[in-house]
């Protein structure tokens, strides 16, 4: 379950919507995981169905959620997400603002290193000013991954691991190594030292998370979920990506 933030932002067909009400934040968070009936939402939130109906009616009008009849009981509606999470507010951090300067300083002198530093500075800089943009960065990463997957041939995991290794090496994105097979865990390490980056308490390579996820599930046809357990942002100088089937409760 996602912890409620001071402010969540969702993209709808009519533009961005800011969500600050904790009940609506909780509903939207749960709908990111799976479609739910009103009684299920009541169980998850601990709120009365009459209270939730008011919130849901407003969210439907705002284009955040929609509903359909339950095929097993047409008296019951199933609610689902029709908007996309963009990000949420977090506490601004001055130490991360200072880290941006350090990242750029040590990247100057090499075009490749500067591009890497620039991207890392962007991710950390956004976090520094008080904005967590993980959802939109993951979505962009997936779009990039789908484009990359069109240039790959393998449809099995072993072949894809080899192709991902080759692609990352060819484009100076880092060395890819298999850490474990069950679950499939990849470690990516490049020559850009981020071990001195302040600990932000979470991983920051969300863009690559989306790229790897899209490559594997597009080519294999199996819905996958990629998560990071270690990365820069948690005082690690490598990124560990765990690939598992996307299961929804």
C-alpha positions, 0 to 999 in steps of 0.5 A: 500500500502506498503511503499517503502524500501531501499531494498526488498528481494524476493525468486525465483526458482533460489535464492534470488533477491534484489530489490531496484528500487522503480518502481519494489518495487511498482509493486511487492507490488501490485502483492502481493495483486492481479493479474494485467494487464499492464493498471492496473499496470500503473494506480497504479504506475502512470508510462507509459506502455512503461516504465513498460513493460521494468521493467516487462520483466526484472522481468519475466526473473528474475523469480519474476513475470509471465504472462498469457493471459487474458481469456476475451481478449487474446491481454492482459496479466495478470501479477502475482507473482511467487516469495515470499517476504522474507524481507526488509531493515529498519533503524538499531536501537541501542536501540533494540540491547540493548533490546536483552540483557535485554530480555535474562537476565530476561529469565535465570533460567527457561527453558520455559522462556528462550525459549520464551526470545530467540525467542523474542530476535531473532525477535527483534535482526533481526529488530535491525540490519536493517532487517524486516523479516515479510514475511518469519516469517509469512510464517514459522508461516503458515507452523507451523499452518498447522502442528498443524491443523492436530491435531485438530478436529473442522471445525467451528470457535467456536470449533476451538477457544476452541481448540486453547485455549487448545493448547496454554495453554497446550504448555505454549504459553499463555492464549487465550481470545475472545475480540470480535466476529465480527470481531473475535478478540483474545487476547493472554497473557502469563507470559513473560513481554515485556512491557519494550521493546522499541516501534518499531512502529509495532507488532512483533508477526508475527510468531503467526499471521501466526500460527493462520491464518493457523489453522483457514483457514485450518480447516474451509476451508475459506481463512482468514487474521489475523492481529495484532493491538497491541503486544509487539513492540508497548508497549503492554504486550499482542497480539491482533489478528483480524481474517477476511475473506481474501478479495482482491480488 
